[in-house]
C-alpha cells in the first residue's frame, strides 16, 4: 500500500502524510525485529517522511539518556578473539 501511494502521489500529499504518520507513530523496537524488516525496501522519500515525523513527535532525550553517553564503549570495535 505504501508503494502504491508514494508512486501515485506527489511530495506533501495527504496520502503520503497518512502513511508516514502511521509508521512513525506505530513503529517500535521488538524482539522479533518486525519493524526493522518493514522498512527494508521502502523508498527514500517514505523513510525521510517517517524520520521527519519521528523527530517532531518523540521526546527529546536528556544528554545523560543518550546511548553514546551511557556506554561509550558499546561503540568500540574489538578483534574477534578479544573480550
FENLINJO-V603572 format. One line per field, one symbol per residue. phi: phi as a letter, one per 40 degrees, with the letter a starting at -180 (. if undefined). psi: psi as a letter, one per 40 degrees, with the letter a starting at -180 (. if undefined). burial: b if it has 9 or more other ideal C-beta (glycine too) atoms within 8 Angstrom, else e. A space follows every 50 residues. Layout:
phi=???
psi=???
burial=???
This chain:
phi=.ddccccbbbdgcccccdcccccccccacbccfdccccccgcccdccccc ccccccbcccccdcccdcccacccbccbcdccb
psi=dddddddeiiheidddddddddddddiihidefdddddeheiiddddddd dddddddiihiideehdeddgdeeehiiidei.
burial=ebeebbeeeeeebebbbbbbbebbeebeeeeeeebeebbeeeeebbbebb ebbbeeeeeeeeeeebeeeeeeeeeeeeeeeee
